[in-house]
Amino acid sequence: MKASTLAKRALKNGWKNKPAKGYKFLKDLPIGSLFKTASGTKGILLDCNVNARVIITETQSREKSDYYLGKKIIASETEVKEL
């Protein structure tokens, strides 16, 4: 198949993003819920529109862990597990 044909089909059908098995997107969680990412970062969801406003409470990073803690803005399509 030609690349142009593939591109037309992709634009016609659209692209649907779905999380990995056992995970949800941050945008699908209720406000105030606890979550954990695949990398071990834990937090609380404060607000979610295009981006999600969260409080990071725990991280696996050993270097400058204070930098990663606190209020942050991350993508609303971040894959997380609800705790």
C-alpha positions as CSV (number, residue, x, y, z in Angstrom):
1,M,0.0,0.0,0.0
2,K,1.1,3.5,-0.6
3,A,1.9,5.8,2.2
4,S,-0.8,8.3,1.0
5,T,-3.4,5.6,1.2
6,L,-2.4,4.7,4.8
7,A,-2.4,8.4,5.8
8,K,-5.9,8.9,4.4
9,R,-7.2,5.8,6.2
10,A,-5.6,7.0,9.5
11,L,-7.2,10.5,9.1
12,K,-10.6,9.0,8.2
13,N,-10.7,6.5,11.1
14,G,-9.0,8.7,13.6
15,W,-6.6,7.7,16.3
16,K,-7.8,6.3,19.6
17,N,-5.5,6.1,22.6
18,K,-6.1,3.6,25.3
19,P,-4.1,2.8,28.5
20,A,-2.2,-0.4,29.0
21,K,-4.0,-3.3,30.7
22,G,-4.6,-2.6,34.4
23,Y,-4.0,1.2,34.0
24,K,-6.2,4.2,33.6
25,F,-5.6,7.7,32.3
26,L,-5.5,10.5,34.9
27,K,-8.4,12.2,33.1
28,D,-10.6,9.1,33.9
29,L,-10.0,9.3,37.7
30,P,-12.2,11.3,40.0
31,I,-10.8,14.4,41.6
32,G,-9.0,13.8,44.8
33,S,-8.1,10.2,44.1
34,L,-4.7,8.6,44.9
35,F,-2.7,7.2,42.0
36,K,0.6,5.4,41.3
37,T,2.5,5.5,38.0
38,A,4.5,2.6,36.4
39,S,7.7,4.3,37.7
40,G,6.5,4.2,41.3
41,T,5.6,7.9,41.7
42,K,2.5,8.4,43.9
43,G,0.3,11.4,44.1
44,I,-3.2,13.0,44.4
45,L,-5.2,14.3,41.5
46,L,-6.3,18.0,42.2
47,D,-7.7,19.0,38.8
48,C,-7.9,17.7,35.3
49,N,-8.6,19.5,32.0
50,V,-6.1,19.3,29.1
51,N,-3.4,18.8,31.7
52,A,-3.7,17.4,35.2
53,R,-2.7,19.3,38.3
54,V,-1.4,16.9,40.9
55,I,0.4,16.7,44.2
56,I,3.3,14.3,44.1
57,T,3.7,12.7,47.5
58,E,6.3,10.0,46.9
59,T,8.8,9.3,44.2
60,Q,11.4,6.6,43.5
61,S,14.0,9.1,42.4
62,R,17.0,9.1,44.7
63,E,18.6,12.2,43.3
64,K,17.0,15.5,44.2
65,S,13.7,13.9,45.4
66,D,12.6,17.2,46.9
67,Y,12.5,18.6,43.3
68,Y,9.9,16.1,42.2
69,L,7.6,16.4,45.3
70,G,4.8,18.9,45.6
71,K,2.4,20.5,43.1
72,K,3.1,19.6,39.5
73,I,1.3,19.7,36.1
74,I,1.5,16.5,34.1
75,A,-0.3,15.1,31.0
76,S,-3.9,14.1,31.6
77,E,-3.2,10.9,29.5
78,T,-0.6,9.7,31.9
79,E,-1.2,6.0,32.6
80,V,-1.7,5.4,36.3
81,K,-3.2,2.8,38.7
82,E,-5.8,4.1,41.1
83,L,-5.0,3.3,44.8
